[in-house]
Amino acid sequence: MLSAQMHRDLARGPLLFLFLFSGYLVADSESSDYSEVLPDSFPSAPAEPLPEFQLEPEDAFIVKNRPVQLRCRAAPATQIYFKCNGEWVNQNDHVTRESLDQVTGLVVREVDISVSRTQVEELFGLEDYWCQCVAWSSAGTTKSTRAYVRIAYLRKNFEQEPLGREVRLDQEVLLQCRPPEGMPPAEVDWLKNEDTIDLALDSNFLMTIDHDLIIKQARLSDTANYTCVARNVVAKRRSSTATLIVYVSGGWSSWTEWSECNTRCGRGWQRRTRSCTNPAPLNGGTFCEGPPFQRVTCTTLCPVDGGWTEWAKWSACGTECTHWRSRECQAPPPRNGGRHCSGSIMESKNCTEGLCTRTLEPGMGVAVYAGLVGALLLCGVLVLCVGILAYRRRCRHLHGDITDSSSALTAAFHPGNYKAPRQDNPHLLHPSAPPDLTATVGPFRGPLFSLQQGANDSPHKIPMTTSPLLDPLPSLKIKVYNSSTLSSLELPPSGGSSDGEILSLKMVGTVGRDREHHGQTLSREPGHSTSATLGHLGGRLTIPNTGVSLLIPPGTIPQGKFYEMYLIISKWEKTTLPSEGNQTVLSPIVSCGPSGMLLSRPVVLTLPHCAQLDTPTPDWILTLKTQTHQGAWEEVLTVGEETLSSPCYLQLEEESCHVLLEQLGTYGLVGQSAPPQSACKRLQLALFAPRAPCLSLDYSLRIYCIQDTPHALKEVLELEKSLGGVLLEDPKPLMFKDSYHNLRLSIHDIPHSHWRSKLLAKYQEIPFYHIWSGSQRPLHCTFSLERGSLAVSQLACKICVRQVEGEGQIFQLNTDIQETLPPHSPMPSGGTCLPSSQVGPYAFRLPATIRHKICASLDAPSARGCDWRLLAHSLGFDRYLNYFATKPSPTGVLLDLWEACHQGDADLVSLATALEDMGKSEVLVVMTTDGDC
């Protein structure tokens, strides 16, 4: 029996009890009568390890009033107790079981406690009710993880129930559902006519992370009753039923052929019909508008039967004792399908009333036929002789032309037996006449022959490939001109090739260049391209001073794979324009690759644009286009018309756009005015002059009209640098309106006493279409001036540039042309621009730990709407939320887009402000401690 003091020690705590209990045992052993029998020392027992939990308590939910059981098991353990909300659970509430591990020989102790609904409800504070196990051994104590006990519930009313709709066939349908608040959060299923919708079996259905049901393309079979069902461990709730009706509006079939006129003669009518069966209206769809038939008047010409004329007079009596007469069917002739005359057109009769008969001497017919055959044979022989003579004459002309044509090729060799060209051949050039350089291009066909032949040479011409005349000229180019063709033959230095290899004819037409362009690979020029080897950690590619970049988020490339990724701005002369009709190119044409690369998540392509977007009403219809492998342009999406089938998302800013892409390739932004508005493009006007001092009387000024994008200005600066020009002042902006008016440039206030303009007209104009088409070729006008003498060095004038009936700008010029002008560039210096490539975490402003915590906090839908949707609204990315809702982590895609939009400022303030407005203080604390917001 334990003494009263030991009971008091046990109440003070299990550890103290164990310590005191061991003391009592020692005291008793010292007072034992058998102390003299015990040895003086005992062997030391091996050190016992710390307790290790084999089973830890798990989170539990109290359903209605049923208590929950928490259990833990540890070995080795001398004692195990539960501690709930910082207080020890009474020993009497523990159910303890003890066993021995057969393998290790350690004591295994298992303890259960029961937690009731009353205990959980009595807890006050913000923290949930929690419990954890504490196990003891001689080596120390070990604590288990906390297990949270919550009261399970599920409210009765849905926060938002689906509503019935009537939609047309193939339309996208969104049925919204916000389940009741509950603990644990309710799982949602959709019923279609009381059958559960299996999203894996029918790809036309899609459920978002917010539990909304999306039907990508409504089918007739989708007409049904839809119910949203929410369930958890407590209960199951059903929303009200939403009836979806998919209707089909009627469409007319094709018109039938016109019927025949209902009257055979005179005025009548004919009709044609159509039916409302293409398709027929269903489920309340509208019937076809318009009449089902059309009737028009017709006039049929009446048929006129033919009639015979009077018989003609009898002919004279012939040798055969007959005469004849004729008549015609012309009184009247048959018309409009009338019947032809019946009867014979001629008749004959004996004119001697039988007094004469026909006689023929024997053998006379044979002589007549023999004479006819002889005449035919003689004609045939004459025709054959004439044909042979004509053929020989033609061959002589042909050989003469070949020799004369060859004289043009061998004019530089001056052979001794040179044959003068024949003057009667109009296709040969006169020796003194210059070649016709405007002639069209034509191929040279047939072998090319050596030109030196003596009188005793073989009649067969010698191919030029074996002629010794070309040996000392390995790279000879021979041009043959005539009135209809212009060909260039190029002879390579290799002498062992065949005739077809040596004589390679090159066509110099525009069609050939276009084909060559489509077949060539992308050229990577310095300043217009960048590349880097990227892997799972992602990175960023940036072409400096162009505004073009590509963000590859972490996880885009599968783990363990690496790709050589590139970003290229296409040169204007090496690409076809994506614009058509009234469209205009608004951005550089950019290629990113490798094309066909499998992306695990979207990348973000940033393109500068020159569309003016600050008007209150939308003036633009903006379209993103991509170029196929065959060189044709295809439409990817139109801003404002996105659907679930749209493969990307476009975020517009004032001077650039950011495109979330799931496939790499060649892209460009085009636009056109949205009727009845007239859109405006932002242009830049740049004035250039020669940098070196002017040493002649002539002086020129060049003014460029380019798109207001960094890339366009960079291209012009590089061009002028190669020409020796310098920018006189910062480019001036100009709003160019879609009004079909040209751009007019003029020069004024020239000091006429010292200078004069060589421009014959008062102004120059750049056609409207040349600017509006968006061609990337820099457009410019040159003002040529001439000074009175070399002593004049000062030039002061004004250059006015304006769109007819539109806006304009004025350049005030005052310069000394005999001084070297200092270089002037509005582009940032090399030390301030972003690096061309950044790999791994250094490419992103947001650390990975903060990113993961933000995604974990906002990806799950919130009943109060305080989730990723509110973040998208705060950041201005909420134009089409369905694109983000279909992604596994909508918050991650939003943060990728935020990284691309803020690559220049590298500031976390905007993101921190958005999270603070959302009330996400716990995430804000993480950003403050882990980041440098």
Residue pairs with C-beta under 8 A, 6 or more apart in sequence:
2 10
3 24
6 17
6 20
6 21
6 24
9 16
9 17
9 20
9 21
10 17
14 79
14 81
14 136
15 136
18 78
18 79
18 136
29 35
29 38
47 138
47 139
48 76
48 137
48 138
48 139
49 76
49 137
49 139
50 137
50 139
50 140
50 141
50 142
51 74
51 75
51 76
51 77
51 80
51 135
51 136
51 137
51 141
51 142
52 74
52 75
52 142
53 72
53 73
53 74
53 133
53 135
53 142
53 144
54 73
54 74
54 75
54 108
55 71
55 72
55 73
55 110
56 72
56 133
56 144
56 145
56 147
57 70
57 71
57 72
57 82
57 131
57 132
57 133
57 144
57 145
57 147
58 70
58 147
59 147
59 148
59 149
59 150
60 68
60 69
60 70
60 115
60 147
60 148
60 149
60 150
61 68
61 149
61 150
61 151
61 152
61 183
61 184
61 233
61 234
62 68
62 115
62 116
62 117
62 120
62 149
62 150
62 151
62 152
63 152
63 233
63 234
64 117
64 234
65 116
65 117
67 114
67 115
67 116
67 117
68 114
68 115
68 149
69 112
69 113
69 114
69 115
70 82
70 112
70 113
70 114
70 115
70 131
70 147
70 149
71 110
71 111
71 112
72 80
72 82
72 110
72 111
72 133
72 135
72 144
73 108
73 109
73 110
73 111
74 80
74 108
74 109
74 133
74 135
74 142
75 101
75 104
75 106
75 107
75 108
75 109
76 106
76 107
76 108
76 137
77 107
77 108
77 109
77 135
77 136
77 137
78 107
78 109
78 136
78 137
78 138
79 109
79 135
79 136
80 94
80 96
80 109
80 110
80 111
80 133
80 134
80 135
80 136
81 88
81 89
81 91
81 94
81 111
81 133
81 134
82 88
82 89
82 93
82 94
82 111
82 113
82 131
82 132
82 133
82 134
83 89
83 131
83 132
83 133
83 134
84 115
84 119
84 129
84 130
84 131
84 132
85 123
85 127
85 129
85 130
85 131
89 113
89 131
93 113
93 114
94 111
94 112
94 113
95 111
95 112
95 113
96 109
96 110
96 111
97 109
97 110
97 111
98 107
98 108
98 109
98 110
99 107
99 108
99 110
100 106
100 107
100 108
101 107
101 108
109 135
111 133
113 131
115 129
115 131
115 149
117 151
119 129
120 129
120 149
120 150
120 151
121 151
123 129
128 148
128 149
128 150
129 148
129 149
129 150
130 146
130 147
130 148
130 149
131 146
131 147
131 149
132 143
132 144
132 145
132 146
132 147
133 143
133 144
134 141
134 142
134 143
134 144
135 141
135 142
135 144
150 183
150 184
151 183
152 182
152 183
152 184
152 232
152 233
152 234
153 182
153 183
153 234
154 180
154 181
154 182
154 183
154 186
154 230
154 231
154 232
154 234
154 235
154 237
155 180
155 181
155 182
155 237
156 180
156 237
157 180
158 177
158 178
158 179
158 180
158 228
158 230
158 237
158 239
159 178
159 179
159 180
159 181
159 863
160 176
160 177
160 178
161 177
161 228
161 239
161 240
161 242
162 175
162 176
162 177
162 213
162 226
162 227
162 228
162 239
162 240
162 242
163 175
163 176
163 242
164 242
164 243
164 244
164 245
165 173
165 175
165 242
165 244
165 245
166 244
166 245
166 247
166 283
166 284
167 173
167 218
167 244
167 245
167 246
167 247
168 218
168 246
168 247
168 248
168 249
168 285
169 218
169 219
169 220
169 246
169 247
169 248
170 217
170 218
170 219
171 217
171 218
172 214
172 215
172 216
172 217
172 218
172 643
172 644
173 214
173 215
173 218
173 222
173 244
174 212
174 213
174 214
174 882
175 190
175 212
175 213
175 214
175 215
175 226
175 228
175 242
175 244
176 210
176 212
177 188
177 190
177 211
177 212
177 213
177 228
177 239
178 210
178 211
178 863
179 185
179 186
179 188
179 211
179 228
179 230
179 237
180 186
180 230
180 237
181 863
182 230
182 232
182 234
183 232
184 232
184 233
185 232
185 860
186 230
186 231
186 232
186 237
187 230
187 231
187 232
188 207
188 211
188 228
188 229
188 230
189 196
189 197
189 228
189 229
189 231
190 196
190 197
190 205
190 207
190 213
190 226
190 227
190 228
190 229
191 197
191 226
191 227
191 228
191 229
192 224
192 225
192 226
193 224
193 225
194 225
194 227
197 205
197 213
199 205
199 206
199 207
203 216
204 215
204 216
204 217
204 219
204 222
205 213
205 214
205 215
205 216
206 213
206 214
206 215
206 216
206 644
206 886
207 213
207 214
208 214
208 882
208 885
208 886
209 859
209 860
209 861
209 885
209 890
210 861
210 869
210 885
211 228
211 861
212 885
213 226
213 228
214 644
214 882
215 222
215 244
216 644
216 645
218 244
218 246
219 246
220 246
220 248
220 282
220 283
222 244
222 246
223 244
223 245
223 246
223 283
224 243
224 244
225 241
225 242
225 243
225 244
226 241
226 242
226 243
226 244
227 238
227 239
227 240
227 241
227 242
228 238
228 239
229 236
229 237
229 238
229 239
230 236
230 237
230 239
231 237
245 283
245 284
246 283
247 281
247 282
247 283
247 284
247 285
248 279
248 280
248 281
248 282
248 283
248 285
249 281
249 285
249 286
250 276
250 277
250 279
250 280
250 281
250 285
250 286
250 287
250 288
251 276
251 278
251 279
251 288
252 274
252 275
252 276
252 278
252 288
252 290
253 274
253 275
253 276
253 277
253 278
254 274
254 278
255 272
255 273
255 274
255 294
256 272
256 273
256 274
257 272
258 270
258 271
258 272
258 296
259 270
259 271
259 272
260 270
261 268
261 269
261 270
261 298
261 299
261 300
262 268
262 269
262 270
263 300
264 300
264 302
264 303
265 300
265 301
265 302
265 303
266 299
266 300
266 302
267 297
267 298
267 299
267 300
268 297
268 298
268 299
268 300
269 295
269 296
269 297
269 298
270 295
270 296
270 298
271 293
271 294
271 295
271 296
272 293
272 294
273 292
273 293
273 294
274 292
274 293
275 292
276 287
276 288
276 292
281 287
281 288
301 335
301 336
302 336
303 334
303 335
303 336
303 337
303 338
303 339
304 332
304 333
304 334
304 335
304 336
304 338
305 334
305 338
305 339
306 329
306 330
306 332
306 333
306 334
306 338
306 339
306 340
306 341
307 329
307 330
307 331
307 332
307 341
308 327
308 328
308 329
308 331
308 341
308 343
309 327
309 328
309 329
309 330
309 331
310 327
311 325
311 326
311 327
311 347
312 325
312 326
312 327
313 325
314 323
314 324
314 325
314 351
315 323
315 324
315 325
316 323
317 323
317 351
317 352
318 351
319 358
320 358
321 350
321 351
321 352
321 356
321 357
321 358
322 348
322 349
322 350
322 351
323 348
323 349
323 351
324 346
324 347
324 348
324 349
325 346
325 347
325 348
326 345
326 346
327 345
327 346
328 345
329 340
329 341
329 345
334 340
334 341
400 422
400 425
401 422
401 425
401 427
401 428
402 449
402 461
403 419
403 451
404 419
404 421
404 422
404 425
404 428
405 428
405 480
405 482
406 449
406 451
407 418
407 419
407 420
407 421
407 451
408 428
408 429
408 480
408 481
409 448
409 451
409 478
409 480
410 418
410 451
410 452
410 469
413 451
413 469
415 451
415 452
416 452
417 452
417 453
417 454
421 428
421 429
421 431
422 428
426 483
427 482
427 483
427 484
428 482
429 435
429 481
429 482
435 479
435 481
436 481
436 482
436 483
436 486
437 481
437 486
439 481
439 482
439 483
439 484
439 485
439 486
440 484
440 485
440 486
441 485
441 486
441 487
441 507
441 508
441 509
442 484
442 485
442 486
442 487
443 485
443 487
443 505
443 507
444 480
444 485
444 487
444 489
444 503
444 505
447 463
447 464
447 499
448 463
448 464
448 489
448 499
448 503
449 461
449 462
449 463
449 464
450 461
450 462
450 463
450 464
450 466
450 467
450 469
452 469
453 461
453 462
463 499
464 470
464 503
465 498
465 499
465 502
465 503
470 476
470 491
471 495
473 491
474 491
474 492
474 493
475 491
475 492
475 493
476 491
477 488
477 489
477 490
477 491
478 489
478 491
479 486
479 487
479 488
479 489
480 486
480 487
480 489
487 505
488 505
488 506
488 508
489 503
489 504
489 505
490 504
490 506
491 502
491 503
492 501
492 502
492 504
494 501
494 502
517 574
517 575
518 630
518 631
520 574
522 566
522 568
522 570
522 591
522 593
523 568
523 571
523 574
524 531
524 566
524 568
525 571
527 543
527 544
527 714
527 718
528 543
528 546
528 568
528 569
528 571
529 543
529 566
529 567
529 568
529 569
530 541
530 542
530 543
530 566
530 567
530 836
530 837
531 541
531 564
531 565
531 566
531 567
531 837
532 539
532 541
532 564
532 565
532 836
532 837
532 839
533 562
533 563
533 564
533 565
533 839
534 552
534 557
534 562
534 563
534 565
534 839
535 557
535 560
535 561
535 562
535 563
536 554
536 555
536 557
536 558
536 559
536 560
536 561
537 554
537 839
537 840
537 841
538 551
538 552
538 553
538 554
538 555
538 556
538 557
538 840
538 843
538 844
539 552
539 837
539 838
539 839
539 840
539 843
540 549
540 550
540 551
540 552
540 837
540 838
540 843
540 844
540 903
541 549
541 550
541 552
541 565
541 566
541 567
541 592
541 836
541 837
542 548
542 549
542 550
542 567
542 834
542 835
542 836
542 837
542 838
542 903
543 549
543 567
543 569
543 711
543 836
544 830
544 833
544 834
544 835
544 836
545 710
545 714
545 827
545 828
545 833
546 569
546 588
546 608
546 709
546 710
546 711
546 714
547 606
547 607
547 608
547 655
547 656
547 709
547 710
547 711
548 567
548 569
548 588
548 590
548 606
548 607
548 608
548 711
549 567
549 605
549 606
549 834
549 900
549 903
550 565
550 567
550 592
550 603
550 604
550 605
550 606
551 603
551 604
551 605
551 606
551 843
551 896
551 899
551 900
551 903
552 565
552 603
553 601
553 602
553 603
553 604
553 844
553 892
553 896
553 899
554 841
554 844
554 848
555 600
555 601
556 599
556 600
556 601
556 602
556 603
557 563
557 599
557 600
558 598
558 600
563 594
563 597
564 594
565 592
565 593
565 594
565 597
566 591
566 592
566 593
566 594
567 590
567 591
567 592
568 590
568 591
568 592
569 588
569 589
569 590
569 711
570 588
570 589
570 590
570 591
570 666
570 776
571 776
572 775
572 776
572 777
573 777
575 589
575 627
575 776
576 627
576 631
576 633
577 585
577 773
577 774
577 775
578 585
578 589
578 625
578 627
578 633
578 668
578 670
579 585
579 670
579 773
579 774
580 633
581 672
582 672
582 673
582 738
583 623
583 670
583 671
583 672
584 670
584 671
584 672
584 681
584 738
584 772
584 773
584 774
585 668
585 669
585 670
585 773
585 774
585 775
585 776
586 609
586 610
586 611
586 622
586 669
586 670
586 671
586 681
586 707
586 774
587 607
587 608
587 609
587 610
587 657
587 668
587 669
587 709
588 607
588 608
588 668
588 709
588 711
588 712
588 776
589 627
589 666
589 667
589 668
589 776
590 605
590 607
590 666
590 667
590 668
591 665
591 666
591 667
592 603
592 605
592 661
592 664
592 665
592 667
593 664
593 665
594 664
595 663
595 664
595 665
596 664
597 664
599 661
599 662
599 663
599 664
601 887
601 892
601 893
601 896
602 648
602 649
602 660
602 661
602 662
602 887
602 893
602 896
603 660
603 661
603 664
604 658
604 659
604 660
604 661
604 896
604 897
604 899
604 900
605 658
605 659
605 661
605 667
606 656
606 657
606 658
606 659
606 900
606 903
607 656
607 657
607 659
607 667
607 668
607 669
608 655
608 656
608 709
608 710
608 711
609 655
609 656
609 657
609 669
609 709
610 681
610 682
610 683
610 707
610 708
610 709
610 712
611 620
611 622
611 671
611 679
611 681
611 682
612 619
612 679
612 680
612 681
612 682
612 735
613 620
613 652
613 654
614 654
615 677
615 680
617 677
618 640
618 674
618 677
619 673
619 674
619 677
619 678
619 679
619 680
620 671
620 672
620 673
620 674
620 679
621 638
621 639
621 671
621 672
621 673
621 674
622 638
622 639
622 650
622 652
622 669
622 670
622 671
623 635
623 636
623 637
623 638
623 639
623 669
623 670
623 671
624 635
624 636
624 637
624 638
624 639
624 648
624 650
624 659
624 667
624 668
624 669
625 633
625 634
625 635
625 636
625 667
625 668
625 669
625 670
626 633
626 634
626 636
626 665
626 666
626 667
627 633
627 634
627 665
627 666
627 667
627 668
628 634
633 668
636 646
636 647
636 648
636 667
637 646
637 647
637 648
637 650
639 650
639 652
640 879
642 649
642 880
642 882
642 883
644 882
644 886
646 883
647 661
647 662
647 663
648 659
648 660
648 661
648 662
649 659
649 660
649 880
649 883
649 884
650 657
650 658
650 659
650 660
651 657
651 658
651 659
651 660
651 877
651 879
651 897
651 901
653 901
655 708
657 669
658 897
658 900
658 901
659 667
660 883
660 893
660 896
660 897
661 667
670 774
671 679
672 679
672 738
673 679
673 738
678 737
678 738
678 739
679 737
679 738
680 735
680 736
680 737
680 738
681 707
681 708
681 735
681 736
681 738
681 771
681 772
682 707
682 708
682 733
682 734
682 735
682 736
683 705
683 706
683 707
683 708
683 733
683 734
683 735
683 736
683 771
684 704
684 705
684 706
684 707
684 708
684 712
684 713
684 731
684 732
684 733
684 734
685 703
685 704
685 705
685 731
685 732
685 733
685 734
685 801
685 809
685 811
686 703
686 704
686 706
686 713
686 716
686 727
686 731
687 701
687 702
687 703
687 727
687 728
687 729
687 799
687 811
687 813
688 701
688 702
688 703
688 704
688 720
688 725
688 726
688 727
688 728
689 699
689 700
689 701
689 702
689 725
689 726
689 728
689 815
689 817
689 821
690 699
690 700
690 724
690 725
690 726
690 817
690 821
691 724
691 725
691 726
691 820
691 821
691 823
692 724
692 820
693 817
693 818
693 819
693 820
694 817
694 818
695 790
697 786
697 787
697 788
697 789
697 790
698 784
698 785
698 786
699 784
699 785
699 786
699 787
699 795
699 817
700 782
700 783
700 784
700 785
701 747
701 782
701 783
701 785
701 799
701 813
702 720
702 725
702 780
702 781
702 782
702 783
703 745
703 780
703 781
703 783
703 799
703 801
703 811
704 716
704 778
704 779
704 780
705 734
705 743
705 766
705 771
705 779
705 780
705 801
706 712
706 713
706 715
706 716
706 731
706 778
706 779
707 774
708 733
710 827
712 776
712 778
713 731
713 826
713 827
714 827
715 776
715 778
716 778
717 727
717 825
717 827
719 778
720 726
720 727
726 821
726 822
726 823
726 824
727 823
727 824
727 825
727 826
728 811
728 813
728 815
728 821
728 824
729 811
729 824
730 824
730 826
731 826
732 809
732 811
733 809
734 801
734 803
734 807
734 808
734 809
735 806
735 807
736 743
736 771
736 772
736 803
736 806
737 803
737 806
737 807
738 772
739 768
739 803
739 805
739 806
740 768
741 768
741 803
741 804
741 805
741 806
742 765
742 766
742 767
742 768
742 803
742 804
743 765
743 766
743 768
743 771
743 801
743 802
743 803
743 804
744 763
744 764
744 765
744 800
744 801
744 802
744 803
744 804
745 763
745 764
745 765
745 766
745 781
745 783
745 799
745 800
745 801
746 762
746 763
746 764
746 799
746 800
747 757
747 759
747 783
747 797
747 798
747 799
747 800
748 797
748 798
748 799
748 800
749 796
749 797
749 798
750 756
750 757
750 785
750 797
751 796
751 797
753 788
754 787
754 788
754 789
754 792
754 794
755 785
755 786
755 787
755 788
755 792
755 795
755 797
756 785
756 786
756 788
757 783
757 784
757 785
758 784
758 785
758 786
759 783
759 784
764 781
764 783
766 779
766 781
770 779
771 779
783 799
785 795
787 795
787 817
793 816
793 817
793 818
793 819
794 814
794 815
794 816
794 817
795 813
795 814
795 815
795 816
795 817
796 813
796 814
797 813
798 810
798 811
798 812
798 813
799 810
799 811
799 813
800 808
800 809
800 810
800 811
801 808
801 809
801 810
801 811
802 808
802 809
815 821
834 903
834 904
841 847
841 848
844 899
845 899
845 902
845 903
845 906
845 907
845 908
846 895
846 898
846 899
846 908
846 911
846 931
847 930
847 931
849 926
849 930
850 923
850 926
850 927
850 930
850 931
851 892
851 895
853 923
853 926
854 891
854 895
854 915
854 923
855 889
855 891
855 892
855 895
857 920
857 922
857 923
858 867
858 868
858 871
858 890
858 891
858 920
859 867
859 868
859 889
859 890
859 891
859 892
860 867
861 867
866 918
866 919
866 920
868 884
868 890
868 891
868 894
869 878
869 881
870 918
871 891
871 894
871 914
871 915
871 918
872 878
872 881
872 884
872 890
872 894
874 913
874 914
874 917
874 918
875 894
875 897
875 898
875 910
875 911
875 914
877 884
877 894
877 897
877 898
884 890
884 893
884 894
887 893
898 910
898 911
902 910
908 927
908 931
908 932
908 933
909 933
911 927
911 933
912 924
912 927
912 933
915 923
915 924
915 927
916 924
927 933
